[in-house]
Amino acid sequence: MAVTESGIRYRFERYRCAVGQETIPGSGNYNWHVLAKSDIPHAKRRVFELINEDEF
């Protein structure tokens, strides 16, 4: 799990083949983004894409 400066947490679940982005910091509710492959490199790339989308 990764936490950005804004407090939003990201979560990778291999069995779902998805990365979750917390909807409200500290809420524990996630929006899930399906990955092409269920592995760590794809999950990291997707989390960085989501963080960059939030920054711009």
C-alpha positions in Angstrom: 0.0 0.0 0.0 1.2 3.5 -0.8 0.3 6.8 0.7 0.8 10.1 -1.1 1.4 13.5 0.5 -2.3 14.3 0.1 -3.1 11.2 2.2 -4.8 9.2 -0.5 -3.9 5.5 -0.2 -3.4 3.0 -3.1 -3.9 -0.7 -2.8 -2.9 -3.6 -5.1 -4.9 -6.8 -4.9 -3.4 -9.6 -7.1 -6.5 -11.8 -7.0 -8.6 -8.9 -8.4 -5.9 -8.0 -10.9 -6.5 -4.4 -9.9 -5.2 -1.3 -8.1 -7.5 0.6 -5.7 -7.4 4.3 -5.2 -9.0 5.6 -2.0 -12.0 7.8 -2.7 -11.7 10.0 0.5 -8.5 10.0 2.6 -8.9 7.7 5.5 -12.3 6.3 4.4 -11.2 2.8 3.4 -13.4 3.0 0.2 -11.6 2.4 -3.0 -12.2 2.9 -6.7 -10.7 -0.1 -8.5 -8.7 0.1 -11.7 -8.3 -3.2 -13.6 -4.7 -4.1 -14.7 -3.6 -5.8 -17.9 -1.4 -8.1 -15.9 -1.6 -9.0 -12.2 2.0 -8.3 -11.2 3.9 -5.6 -9.2 5.5 -3.7 -12.1 2.1 -3.1 -13.7 0.6 -2.1 -10.4 3.4 0.4 -9.7 3.0 1.9 -13.1 -0.8 2.3 -12.7 -0.4 3.9 -9.2 2.1 6.4 -10.6 -0.3 7.2 -13.5 -3.1 7.8 -11.0 -0.9 10.0 -8.8 0.2 12.0 -11.9 -3.5 12.4 -12.9 -4.3 13.8 -9.5 -1.4 16.3 -9.7 -2.6 17.9 -13.0 
